[in-house]
């Protein structure tokens, strides 16, 4: 470098310059809490005759300040709570050079009073195969950025384990003597802050630890965890048998709260729908042919009943118009319309065939999907041979016309519990070989609202008879993934309880894959905050 060649860069003109480069051109730094990484970068100006000058007056910038910033002298200082990749630029007289700085966030966490020296033991060891396998979460899981409380579980007969979350910009290790670990909100934020939209590799190693040295280290198979670019919004309101109430979990929190128990606190109010437009909830008591009430939920801490049950007004299944002003309901094949303001009856739909049930209105209010069931419907939960039909809905008159079939299995399977996606493009529904209610064979399916594509959600369904049912969509996100919550009787190994009760699970739906006829779902995750011993189902998603 000809910094001492007698050339004054201040006398140079644009025509004298060939190029500019930054040294080093690539840099990898490790940062940790309380100890940000630092590095000095140099801007090298190359003249037309090949002469090189180390500049002291270049203009510096960082493309990703969340990873770190560079000052006017080319000194880079990283963030200390997350990793990231940033392009560093230096400019002089219109000539620009660039360098790539990769900041890796590192953190070691020691649980159960473990001596920090165990970390060096794992670093030095050459791990063998045959180590502990992660029983949760499933490989390929996709989670929102704000999912706190994600648990990891494995089974090891060795003394100590290392759970490692690793990506291009993250390297976090948790050392524990337990067979599992649950993330805290603050650590999860540090882990995911810079991995949004990217993948994190998760591995578990276990070894024999005598308090001072580590031996016989084994590693299990890695799994991939995808962290979405944005938060999941709103709350999930679900029916829980543990306290016979609707409970609420705001997304990103790790504890549910009691939300609504109904008029007397003893009736089942599990069949509920929510209006995001008017912040109200409509519940049916005891489900089948039940009285209903309307609840103002604008204050989540203090919901208030605005329409009390009337023994003369009963229905089973219901849906709300997008403006939240009307309830379209079905009861043993007969349909009616009521006002949410006072519960008053508006009209019956005697013109509709008596074999329709389970309505759901599209977000634009111009379509309604039903189940058209076979004979012997009984209560509305007992039918077989259901098919999926859709009809036109006039938003002003509420007339229902032009009923047409979307899905008909030919009597081989039953179809039930339809729900429009928040963009109105898709309808999630269930298939099973028996009645709708508590059907162990129930599976999640997805069909285009125009019937063009019909797909089994293989990844979300997992394998076995898991009673996957009652699917409901989250609010329309500012992202490329829609969230679909459902109830399922599948193992949640971190709970330590046997697989006996349905719980709320969530899967990500990639509409782009669905358009191509591919499975758009990801393996489902357990919604943190539930009581694992409670029967939880029908997860209505509220955008508050």
N, C-alpha and C positions, 0 to 999 in steps of 0.2 A: 504494500500500500504506500502510495507516494504522498503521505501526509506531510513529509518533510522535504518535498521536492521543489519548494519555492513557488508553487502555483497557488495563487489566491483565488479561491472559488468565487469570491464576490465579484471578480472581474469577468467571469464567464458569461457567455451569451447562449441562448437556446441552440443556435447553430453549431456550437462547440460540443454539444452533448450527444452521446450515443445511447446510453442506457443507465439505469440505476438498479442496484440489487441490495438486498438486505442480508446480512450475515448474523446468525445462521439462517439459512432459507427455511429450515424446519426445526422445530424445538418442541420437546416434550418435557413438561414440568409436573411435579407432584405437589399438591397443596393439601392442607388439613386445617381443622379448626384452630384458630389462634396462630397459625403459621403459614401465611401466604407465600407463594413462591415468587422469586424475583429473577430477572435476567436482563443483561445489557445487550441491546441490539445495535448493530452498526449499519449505517447507510453508506454504500460505496458507489460513488459516481464514476462512470466510465466515459472518457472523452473519445472523440472520433479517432484520435491517433493511438488509442489503446491505453492512455494514461489513466490511472485509477486514483481517486481522491476519497478519503474518508471524510464525509461531511459532518459538520457540527451544527448546521443550521437548517436541516431538513424539516419538513412538516410531517408529523406523525399522526396516525389514527388507528383505532381498533374497531373492527367490524362488529364485534360481539362483546360489549362492555360487561355482560354478565359473567364472562370468563375471565376478563381482566382488562386493564387499560395501560396505555403507553404514554409517557410524558413527552415533553418537547425535546428531551435529550435522548430519546430512544430507550428509556428505562421502563421495562415491563413489570407490572405488579399484578399478580393473579388474584382472583376471588379466593375466599377461604372457606366457603360453605358449599361449593359445588364445582364441578368440572365444566369443561366446555372447549370448543374449538373456535378460534378467532383468526381472521386474516389481518395481519399488521401491514399497514402501508406507510411508505415514506415517499414524499414528493419534493421535487426541487426543479424550479423553472419549467414546469409542465411535464417532467419526466418522472415516472412512478415505478417503484419496485414493491414487491410483496413478499411476505414471509408467513408461514403457518405456524401458530402456536397451539399445541394441544395441552390443555390443563386437565390433569387427572386428579379427581378428589379422592383422597384415601382416608380411611378411618378404621381403627381397630376398637372393638367393643368387647369388654370382658364381663361375662355374666357369672353369677354363682361364686363370686370371690376368687376366680381363677387368677393365678399369677400371670402378669403380662409376658413373662418369658416363654409362655406356651406358644406365642405367636412366632417367635424365632424358631421354635421346634418344627412347626408346620412349614415355615418357609424353607427350612433346610432339608426337610424330608422329601424323598422320592416316593410319591404316593403310588400304591398298588391299586389295581382294580378290585371289584367285589365289595366296595364300600356301601354305606347306607344309601338307599334310594328315597327320594322325596315322595311321600304319599300325598302331600298337598303343598303348593297348588299344582294343578295339572300342567303338563308341558304344553306350550303354545298359548297360555292364558294371556288375555288382553285386559288391562285394567285402566280406569280413569286416572288421571294425574293426581287427583285428590283423594285416592282411596287410602285412608289411614287404617291401621289395624289389620293389615294383611299378615296372615300367619303362615309359617313354614313348618312342616312336620316330617319326621323321618324316624327310622327305628334303628338304633345302634346298640351293640352289646359292649362297646368300648367306653373308656372313661370320659373322653372329651371329644367335642366335635367343633368343626369350623364351618360355618355357613358363609359362603362367599357370593356377593353380588358384584358382578364385574361386567364392565362395558369398555368401550374405547375411552371413556372419560370418567369412569367411576370404578373404584376398587374398595369395597367395604367388606370387612370380615367381622363376624360375630363368633366369639369363642364361648362355648357353653358346655356344661355337663348334662344338660337336658336333651331330650329328643324333639325339640321344637323351639321356636322363637316367634314372637309377634312384634311387628314394627310399631314404633311410636310415631306420633304425628310429626314431631320435629325431625326425627331421623328419616322418615319417609320423604319429607320435603327435601332434605339434602340429597337423598338417593335419587329422586326422580327429577329434581329441578332442571337438570340439564339433559336428561335422557328422554324427555317427552318426544313422542313420535319415533322412539328407537327401541332397541332390544337390549335386555340385560340378561347375561348368562348367570344361572344360579347353580352352584355346586355345593355338595356336602362332603367333607372329609372327616374321618374319625381316627383316633389313635389311643394308644395306651399311655397314660400319663401318671408318673409316680410323684408328681409335685415339683420335679426339677428337670426331668428329661422325658422326651416323647419318643415312642417307638411303634412299629407296626401300623403305619399310617395307610389307610385305605380310602379310596374315593369312589363315590357312586356316579351314575350317569348325570350329565348336565341337563337342565331344562331351560327353555327360552321364555322370557317374560317380556311382553310388549307393553310399554307405558304410553298411553294415549297423549295427544298433544294438549288436550284441554280438560278442564274439570267436568265431571258429571254434575248437573244442576238439580236442585230441588230436593224433595223428601219422598221416601217410600212409606206409604200408609198401608199396613197389612193387618190381617186378623190374626190374633194370637189366642190360643186356647188357654195359655198359662194364666191369664187374668181375665179371659172372656172380654177382650177389648180390642179395639183398633189401636195399634201402636205406631209410633212415628220414628223414623231414622233419617235425619237430614244427611245427605250424602257428604262423606268426609268425616263424619263423627263415628264414634265407636260404642255408643250406648243408645238403646231405644228408650223412648218415654211413653207413658200411658197417654193416649190421645182422646178416645171416646168410647164409652161403655153403653150408650143407648139410654133410653128413658128410665129403665129400672136397674140397669147394671147386671141383669141376669140373662137377658135375651141374647141370642146370637145376632150380631150386626155385621157379620163377616162379608155379606154381599153389599158392597159400597162402591159408589162412583164419585168422582171429584170434578168440579168445574174450576179450571184455572182462571177463566175469565171473571168469574164472580166470587171466587174463593168460598165455595160452599161444597158440602158433601151430602149426598143422599144415601141413606142406609135403609135396608129392608130388615125387619125383625124376623128372625127364625127362617129367613130365606124363602121357603116355599109358601106361596099365597100369603105373604106377610104384610102387615101394616108398615108404612114407611114414615120416616121423619127427615126433615131438611135441617142441616147444621151449618151455621155461619162459622167458618174456620179462619176468618181474616186475622184473628189473633190466635196464633198457634198455641199459646199458653193457656187460652181460656175459650175454647169453642163454645158456641151458644146455639141451642136448638131454636129454630125460627118457625118451624112447622111441626106440630105435634102429631103423633099417630092418630088416624081416624079409622075406626073399625070398618067403615063402609068403603074405604079406598085401599085396595090391596093389589099387589103384584109380586112377581118373582124376579125376573130379569129386567134390567133397565139401562138406559143410556141417556146422556144429556146432549141437548143441542149445543153447538159451539159457543153461543152467547150465554149459556147457562140458564136460560129462562124457562126451558121446558124439559120435561121428563117423558121420554118415549119408553113405554114399559110393555112387557108381555106377561101373561098369566094363563098357563094351560092352553096356549094357542090363541089367545085373544089379546088384542093390542089396544092401548089407550094412551092419551096425552094429558099431562098434568102441568100446572104452573109450579115453578119452584118458589115463587114469592109467597104463596099462601096455600099451596098444595091442592088448589081447586082443579077439578076435572074439566077438561076442555073438549075432548071428543073421543069416540071409539073408532076403531078401524074394522068395521064389519065386512068391508070389501076385501080384506086380506084373507088368504086361505088359513084355516085353523091349524095348519101343521108347521107354522113358523115359530121361532123362539130365539132367544139370546141376541137381541139387536145391538149394533154398535154403529154410531153415526160418524161419518168421515169428518176430518178437521174443517173442510170447507162447507159442511152442512148440506151437501147436495147428493149424498149417497148414504145408504144404510145397508149394512151387511146383516144377514140372518143365518140361522141354521134352519134348514127344512128337514124335518125328521120323519121317520117312519111311523107306523101305527103303534099304539100302546105307549104313548109318551108319558102318561101318568102325571107325575108332579112336575115334569120338565127336566128332571135329572135322570129319568129312567129310560129314555128313548134309545133306540138302536137305528142303524142305517141312516144317520144324518148326512146331509150334503150342505155345501156352502153356497148361498145365493146372495145376490146383491140387487138392490133396487134404487130407482131415482127418488130423491126427496126434494120437494119444493120448499125452500127456506121460508117463504112467506105464508103459504097455505098449509104446509106440513103434509100435503098429499103424498102418498107413496104409490109409485107406479113402475111399470116396466121391470118386473121381477125376472131375473135371469140367473142361470147356474154358473158358478165359478169352479167348484170342485165337487165331483161325484165319484166315489170309489166303487160304484156298482154294487153296493151292498156288502162288499167284503170287509169294510171297516166303518167305524163311526167317526163323525166329524163334529166338533163342538168348540165352544169358547173363542169366538173370533174377536179380533181387535185391530182396528186401523192403526197404521204407523202415523207418527206426528206430521209427516209430510203428505199423507194420504196416498202414497204410492203402493203400499204393501199392506197385506192383512196377515197377521200371525194367527194361527189356530192350532187346535189339537186333533190328533187322530188316535184312535184306540180300537180295540176289538170288543169293547163292551160298553156299558153305560158311561156317561161323562163323569159322574161324581166319584172321586177317589179311585180312579181306574189306574191300576198299576202299570198297564201296558201303554198308557198315554204318552204320546210323542209330540214334539214341537215341529210345526211346519210353517212355511211361508209361501204365500201366493201373491202375485201382482194383482193390484186392484182391478186390472182389466183381464185377468186370467191368463196372461201370456206365459208366465213362469210359475211353476209349482215345485217347491223344494223341501226335502227333509233337512232339518238343521242338525246334521250329524254330530258336529263337534259339541254343540250345546246339549244334545240329548245324552251324550256319553253312551254307555252300554248297560243293558239289563233293564228290568222292569222297575223304573224309578219314579213313576207317577209324575211325570213332567207335565204340568198343567197350569191353567189360570195365568197365561202370559199377558203382561201389560207393558206398554212402552214408556220410556222416559221422555222428557220434553225434547223438542227438536234442538240438537246441539249445534254449535258453530264448529263442526268437525266433519270428518268423513265416516264416522261410526255412529250408529244409533244404538241405544242401550235398551235391552229387553229383559225385564224381570219376570220370574216365574217361580212357582213352588215345585219342589222336587224332594223325593225321599231317597237321597243319595248320601253316601258317607261324607262326613266332614271330620277327618281324622284328628285335627287339632283339638276338638272338643272333648275327646276322651269318653264320649257317650256312645252307646250302640246306635246303629242306624235304624231308628224306629219312628221318627217324626219328620213330616215335611218341613222344609225350611225355604227361605227366600234365596234364590240364586240369580245371578245376572250374567248375561252374555252380550258381547259386542256384535253388531250386525253391520257388515260391510255391503252396502247396497250395490256398489260397483261389481263385486263378485256375484251377487244375486242376478244382476242383469246378464251376466255371462253364463248363467246356469250352473254356477259353482256354489258350494256350501258357503254362505256368507257369515256363518257364526264362528265364534271362538269358544274354547272350553270355558265353562261357566265358573264364576267365583262366588263364594258364600258371602252374603251381605253382612259385614261386621256389625255387631251390636245386638244380635238376636239372642234369645234364650234357646240354647241347643236342645233343650228338653221340651220345648213347646211345639205344638202343631201350628205352623205359620203358613198362611196362604193368601191368595188374591191381593197381590201387591199393587195397589193403585198409586200412580206416580203423580205427585203434586209439584208444581214448579216453584214453590216457596221453600 
